Amino acid sequence: MLNEERNISRSTRRLHEYMTTNLAAFEWKIVIADNGSTDSTPAIALQLTKDLTCVDYLRIEQRGRGRALKTAWLNSDSDILGYMDIDLSTELEAIPKLVRSIESDDYDLSIGSRLKKDSVVIGRSQIREFISRSYNLLIKGMFFNRFHDAQCGFKAISRNAALNLLPLVQDNTWFFDTELLLLAENTGYRIDEIPVIWTDDPDSRVNITKTAWTDFKGLLRLRFGGLKRVSKER
């Protein structure tokens, strides 16, 4: 999360209310992972930890989505680790499905998908939809993977899988998700893919051109040696 002073309080309180009401059977914790915010995000996050139970704040000085997730997950002792974007684009009703998929021991990773048949995407521009579908088709063409949506900001992983896979993931930015999933599938971990209702955030500040180029270079790295090397190390 980076410079989210406009969203962090509303989203965290809404998520906390949902978790309290609907996941009472689990012991859970919300971790606000802040990777280098320069606005009032840190102050708001710290206040939230005082106002709400089961909310922690983690500050990572260096930026990068992958770096933030690695740090948060590797510093957690939870049996199931997950994340969702601070804008809560994914319907909260999908959270129990994500958790129970792993809790049942049927899967090692569980991911949201905006591209499966039963998914619903609201408010997404045609260009973003085209880029997303093209990117995932490119992945399938290069790796013949079974999952459909590599970049949906809604994922969970078992602690055991996280401890084994995260040290192998080289990317610390937006390609982190794709690399994690390809490594997981290539080394035999079971991935469940859950259709979600997704409401696109019109305020997204992702640099699409820069991110696409970085992702493409990451795919080439994995295609020409990266995955083979990981398979031998496992």
C-alpha positions in Angstrom: 0.0 0.0 0.0 1.4 3.4 -1.0 0.0 6.9 -0.2 -3.6 5.8 0.5 -4.7 8.4 3.0 -8.0 8.8 1.2 -9.0 5.1 1.4 -7.2 3.5 4.4 -9.6 4.5 7.2 -12.8 3.7 5.4 -11.6 0.5 3.9 -9.9 -0.8 7.1 -13.0 -0.1 9.1 -15.3 -1.8 6.6 -13.1 -4.8 6.4 -12.8 -5.1 10.2 -16.6 -5.0 10.5 -16.9 -7.7 7.9 -14.3 -10.0 9.5 -15.8 -9.5 13.0 -19.2 -10.5 11.8 -18.5 -13.2 9.3 -15.2 -14.9 10.4 -15.9 -15.3 14.1 -14.9 -19.0 13.8 -11.3 -18.0 13.0 -8.6 -16.1 14.8 -7.6 -13.4 12.4 -5.6 -10.2 12.1 -5.6 -7.3 9.6 -2.1 -6.1 8.8 -1.8 -2.7 7.1 1.4 -3.1 5.0 2.7 0.3 4.1 5.7 0.4 1.7 7.1 3.9 1.7 4.1 6.2 2.0 4.9 9.9 2.2 1.4 11.3 2.9 -0.6 10.9 6.1 -1.1 7.2 5.6 1.3 6.2 8.5 -0.5 8.4 11.0 -3.9 7.2 10.0 -2.8 3.6 10.1 -1.4 3.9 13.6 -4.6 5.5 14.8 -6.5 2.6 13.4 -4.4 0.1 15.4 -5.6 2.0 18.5 -9.2 2.3 17.5 -9.7 -1.3 16.3 -8.8 -4.7 17.7 -6.8 -7.2 15.7 -5.3 -4.5 13.5 -1.5 -4.1 13.1 0.6 -1.7 11.1 3.8 -2.7 9.3 6.1 -0.1 7.7 8.4 -1.1 4.9 10.6 1.8 3.8 11.4 0.5 0.3 8.6 0.5 -2.2 7.3 -2.5 -4.2 4.2 -4.5 -3.9 6.1 -7.8 -3.9 8.5 -6.6 -1.2 5.6 -5.5 1.1 3.8 -8.9 0.7 7.0 -10.9 1.3 7.8 -8.9 4.4 4.3 -9.1 5.8 3.8 -12.8 5.1 7.2 -13.9 6.3 6.8 -12.0 9.6 3.4 -13.6 10.3 2.8 -16.8 12.3 -0.7 -17.3 10.8 -1.6 -20.6 9.2 -3.3 -18.9 6.3 -1.9 -15.7 4.8 -3.8 -13.4 2.4 -4.0 -10.0 1.0 -6.5 -7.7 -0.8 -6.0 -4.3 -2.3 -6.8 -1.4 0.0 -9.5 -0.1 -2.3 -11.5 -3.4 -1.6 -12.2 -3.9 -5.3 -13.1 -7.5 -4.6 -16.4 -8.2 -2.9 -15.8 -9.0 0.8 -18.2 -11.9 0.5 -15.4 -13.8 -1.3 -13.1 -13.8 1.7 -14.6 -16.9 3.4 -14.3 -18.8 0.1 -10.7 -17.9 -0.2 -9.9 -18.9 3.4 -11.9 -22.2 3.5 -10.3 -23.3 0.2 -7.0 -23.6 2.1 -8.4 -24.4 5.5 -10.0 -27.5 4.1 -6.5 -28.6 3.0 -7.7 -29.1 -0.6 -5.4 -26.3 -1.9 -2.1 -24.6 -1.0 -3.0 -21.3 -2.7 -6.3 -19.6 -3.4 -6.7 -16.7 -5.8 -9.5 -14.4 -7.0 -10.2 -14.3 -10.7 -11.9 -11.6 -12.8 -11.6 -13.7 -16.0 -13.5 -16.9 -15.1 -17.0 -17.6 -16.5 -18.9 -16.6 -13.3 -16.8 -13.5 -12.5 -18.4 -10.0 -12.7 -16.3 -7.0 -13.5 -17.8 -3.5 -12.9 -16.5 -0.2 -14.2 -13.4 -1.4 -16.0 -12.3 0.4 -19.1 -12.0 -1.6 -22.4 -8.3 -0.8 -22.6 -7.6 -2.2 -19.1 -9.7 -5.3 -19.9 -7.9 -5.8 -23.1 -4.4 -5.5 -21.5 -5.4 -7.9 -18.7 -6.7 -10.6 -21.0 -3.8 -10.2 -23.4 -1.3 -10.5 -20.5 -2.9 -13.7 -19.2 -3.1 -15.2 -22.7 0.6 -14.4 -23.1 1.3 -16.3 -19.9 -0.7 -19.3 -21.1 1.1 -19.3 -24.4 4.5 -19.3 -22.7 3.8 -21.7 -19.8 0.6 -23.6 -20.5 -0.5 -22.8 -16.9 -4.0 -23.6 -15.6 -4.9 -20.4 -13.7 -6.6 -17.6 -15.5 -5.9 -14.3 -13.7 -2.4 -13.8 -12.4 -2.7 -10.2 -11.2 -6.0 -10.0 -9.3 -5.3 -8.3 -6.0 -7.0 -11.0 -3.9 -5.0 -14.1 -2.9 -4.3 -16.4 0.0 -1.6 -19.0 0.7 -0.8 -21.6 3.3 2.0 -20.8 5.7 3.9 -23.9 4.6 3.7 -22.9 0.9 4.7 -19.3 1.7 7.8 -20.4 3.6 8.9 -22.6 0.8 8.0 -20.3 -2.2 8.6 -16.8 -1.1 12.4 -17.0 -0.8 12.5 -18.2 -4.4 10.5 -15.2 -5.8 12.9 -12.7 -7.2 10.6 -9.9 -8.2 9.6 -7.3 -5.6 7.2 -5.3 -7.7 4.0 -6.0 -9.6 5.3 -9.1 -11.3 5.5 -10.8 -7.8 2.0 -12.3 -8.2 2.7 -13.9 -11.6 6.1 -15.3 -10.5 4.7 -16.7 -7.3 1.8 -18.5 -9.1 4.1 -19.9 -11.9 6.6 -21.2 -9.3 3.8 -22.7 -7.2 2.2 -24.5 -10.2 5.6 -25.6 -11.5 6.6 -27.2 -8.2 3.3 -29.0 -7.6 1.3 -26.7 -5.3 -2.4 -26.8 -5.7 -4.1 -23.6 -6.8 -7.8 -22.8 -6.4 -9.3 -20.0 -8.5 -12.4 -18.3 -7.2 -14.6 -16.2 -9.5 -15.2 -12.8 -7.9 -17.3 -9.6 -8.3 -14.7 -6.9 -9.0 -15.4 -3.2 -9.0 -12.5 -1.4 -10.8 -10.9 1.6 -9.0 -10.8 4.6 -11.4 -8.1 6.2 -9.2 -5.6 3.4 -9.9 -2.1 4.9 -10.2 -0.4 1.9 -11.7 1.9 2.9 -14.7 0.5 0.4 -17.2 3.3 0.8 -19.8 6.1 0.5 -17.2 4.4 -2.4 -15.5 3.8 -4.2 -18.7 7.4 -4.0 -19.8 8.6 -5.2 -16.3 6.2 -8.1 -16.5 7.3 -9.1 -19.9 10.9 -9.1 -18.8 9.9 -11.3 -15.9 8.1 -13.8 -18.1 11.2 -14.1 -20.3 13.4 -14.7 -17.2 11.2 -17.5 -16.0 10.7 -19.0 -19.5 14.4 -19.2 -20.2 15.8 -20.8 -17.1 14.0 -19.5 -14.0 11.5 -22.2 -13.6 13.9 -25.0 -14.4 16.3 -23.7 -11.7 13.6 -23.6 -9.1 12.4 -27.1 -9.9 15.9 -28.5 -9.3 16.2 -26.7 -6.0 12.9 -27.9 -4.5 
